[in-house]
Amino acid sequence: MTRRLLLVSNSTLHGGGGYLGHCQQQIQDFFGEQVKRILFVPYALHDRDGYAKTARDKLQSLGYEVDSIHEASDPVEAVRMAQGIFIGGGNTFRLLKALYDNKVVSEIQKRVLKDGIPFMGSSAGTNVATVSINTTNDMPIVYPPTFAALGLVPFNINPHYLDADPNSTHMGETREQRIKQFHEESDTPSVLGLREGCMLLVEGDKATLLGSTKARLFTRGKPAAEYEPGSDMSFLLTEGE
Amino acid sequence: MTRRLLLVSNSTLHGGGGYLGHCQQQIQDFFGEQVKRILFVPYALHDRDGYAKTARDKLQSLGYEVDSIHEASDPVEAVRMAQGIFIGGGNTFRLLKALYDNKVVSEIQKRVLKDGIPFMGSSAGTNVATVSINTTNDMPIVYPPTFAALGLVPFNINPHYLDADPNSTHMGETREQRIKQFHEESDTPSVLGLREGCMLLVEGDKATLLGSTKARLFTRGKPAAEYEPGSDMSFLLTEGE
């Protein structure tokens, strides 16, 4: 499989140099010099114009021109012509609904999985790259036609993964408890919790953790496990086969 | 309208005397001495037997017998015969899906809004009492047929409402930001953020805040507003009319 994915936990890291600052080296390594233009998908935020400007300013400073899909007269054609895709973060429900409303789901799958164009996601954009959005942290502000997502990898991700605060008096479920509830319901065996500062690089059948923080893997029926930056996570790509 | 509702933010409060401890006086005032048996709805948790035992133990100590709807051969008939209903917390998506799967939505609406039997909800059980579950905090572990809920009141509630931590370095959206995102999308004008320890009593057309903590009200196009325990919130019941 030719897929190339950079799945980032979060676009802005505390103390990390602003929007996409903490992962700009990985972005340049990932898109490289062959990609000249990146198709940006701003559907996760309400202000698409403002969001496109933010992404364009940053990616131009890294040497890439940006087309925003919301400015295209035909979004499917925009995907068909794209050299690379970046789906930004925001609200995952709004994002997934807009991907279906604009009928670009199957074309993105084809371009990434068959044609091998590079795909980057951040936060909600990372959620929609996985099997489903069942492990998003977001508020369900709109109702998408399904929770099934792009399925570019055969597992789920929980971005912005957060360890429980032992001093908290708040009684809402911890993130780990929520993911356990997901495992009570779903057949998807694994959920990769990407802490802020962490990202997953997928090149074909090889997956590697990058960034400055560890990831926590939740696999049904197994104890949760910690993985350091640099860890080989390729085993996740053959799950369910 | 004869409706009688006790909508509690959370079932267990830190330092509040265990399950339903912080609101047991309000529960007894609400169900009173006429109600002898309460129909419990444990659908929000995976372990329905265990959950029914927890609720039964607590409510029996307050003088009420408990029938759990999951033990009934006909859930709709169980609602039809109920003297009072209590929907417990857990995962809101799982709860709403089970209410539809068991076809009890319209019967609960009829019993509460027409027959006037008392309805208590806690956390997820409070979410499903409102217009929709669009303002739940829970992880979307299952896909319900709609986000529309029981509609016993014409506004939404955010239970376990949490103020932003000014010292946090986590970059996920604050609760207030999430509710603002909801207002970018929905026609429902108001979202009442019930902090843990807070609850809303509705008696016909009168609504009153009870408990030990303040609530924060988010109305589209207005600044957020704080309300003390004891505040008259009846104005919320005529919204959208």
Interface residues (C-beta under 8 A of the other chain):
Chain A: N10 T12 L13 H14 G15 H46 N91 F93 R94 I133 N134 T135 T136 N137 D138 M139 P140 I141 V142 Y143 T146 F147 H160 L162 T169 H170 M171 G172 E173 R178 I179 Q181 F182 E184 E185 S186 E196
Chain B: N10 T12 L13 H14 G15 H46 N91 F93 R94 I133 N134 T135 T136 N137 D138 M139 P140 I141 V142 Y143 T146 F147 H160 L162 T169 H170 M171 G172 E173 R178 I179 Q181 F182 E184 E185 S186 E196
